[in-house]
């Protein structure tokens, strides 16, 4: 009985941690059944075309954190992830980090256009806590806006 309970708990944990973007679940809830199949597939195809950005202090933590990114000292290494349900469709990215609208740092990085995701790294000096940081991602060739993400830096919890 304990083995069964443990395996069910492990399966539930794996399903929750490896689930897709919550937008896919919302589409499946809003358009259930065979009658809505065409609408559901069109909405999922539209969601696959959207670029999404996550950011954190490591690859594992590069996700939305409602408590903000913990700031331990004045230097910070950020890891970002740009992903899409379909292919990225760009060969190079131009990435900008802003604070209060002013550019703090930027970089250009190459990626494979047939990849579904690309990770990138920033090292920021002399950062201060605040909630007005933003990362913008553009295609490097013609500077087409792909997406943005707001984030904030906070002091460690005591």
N, C-alpha and C positions, 0 to 999 in steps of 0.2 A: 504494500500500500504506500509506503514512504517513497519507494522508487517511482511509482506512478505519479504521485503528487509532485515529486521533485522534477520529473520529466515534463509534466504539464506546466509547472511554474517556469522552467527553463524555456519551453517553447513559447510561452506567452511573452517572456522577456525578450527573446530573440525576435519575435514578430514586431514588438513595439519598437525596439531599437533599430531594426533594419527596414522599417516601413518607409514608403515613399513620401514625398512632399504631401502635406495635408490637403493641398488643393485637389489632388487626385481623389482623395476620399470624399471630399465635399461634392465633387462632380458625380461620383458614383451614388452618393446619398440623394442628390437632387434629381437625378435621372435614372431611377432603377428600372429593371425589367427589360424585356425584349422590345417593347414598343418604343422605348427611348434610346435604342442602341445607336442609331445614326447621330442623334444629337449628342449623346455621351461621347462618342468617338470624335466628333468635330470639336467639342470642348477640350478633350484630352489632347488632341493635335494642336490646338491653340495654346494650351498650357506648355506643351513640349517646345514651343518656339520662344518662350520667355526665358531670359537670362536671370539667374539668381546668384546672389553673392552672400557668402558667409565670411566671418572674420573672427579670429581668436589669437591666443598666444601660442598655440601648437596646432598640429594637424587634427588632433583629436578634439581640441576645444574650438576649432574653427566653425562654430555654429552660433546661432543667436542665443545670447545669454541675457536674460532679463535683469540680472544683477549687474551687468556691465563687465568690462574687462578690468581685472584687478591690476592696479598700478603699485608696484613695490618700490621702484626707484625712478629716476628721471629718464632712464633709457628703456626702451621697449621694443621688443621684436614681435612683429605681427605676422601672422600667417593668414592669407586670404584664399578663398576658393570660389572660382567662377564656374558654374555648371548650368547645363541645359538638358532637357529631355531628349532633344535631337542633337545634331552636331553643332559645334560652336560656330562654324562658318566664318571664322576669321583666322588669319595667319599670325598676326601680331596684335598685342593689346597695349594700350596706353592707359595707365592707372594713376590716379591722382588722389592724394589724401589732403583734405582741407580741414581747417579749424577756423570757425567763425567766418567762413567764406574765403579765407586766404589759403593759398597753396602751401602746405607744410613739406610735402615730398611728392615726387612722381617717378615713375619708371616705365620703361618700355620692355616688354618681354614677348618672346615668340612662343607660339603654340601650334599644335597640329590642328588644321581646320576640321578634320574628321573626328577629333576627340570630343567627348561629352563633357569634359571638365579640364580645368587648368588651375594649378595652385601657384601662388606668388608670395613673396616675402618682402617685408619692409623692416628697416631698423630706424626707429625714430629717436632722436636725441632731445633732451630738455623738454619732455612732455609734462603737462600738468593735468590734474584731474579736471574733467569737464564733460558735458553732455552734448557738445556741439561739434563733434568730429563726423566727417563724412568721407566715404570712399566712392569715387566715380570711376567707371570702367568704360573705355571707348575702344573702337577698333583703331589701330594705329594708322592704317592707310588713309582713310578719308574721315577719321574722327567722328564716326557714327556712334551715338550714345547707346550703350548696351544695358547699363543698369547702375544703381547706386545703393548704398547701404549706410544708414546712420548708426553710430555707435558712441558709447561714452566710456570714459575711464574713471574708475573709482578707487578710493583708498581700500586697503585690505580690511576685512571684517576683523574685529577684535574679539 
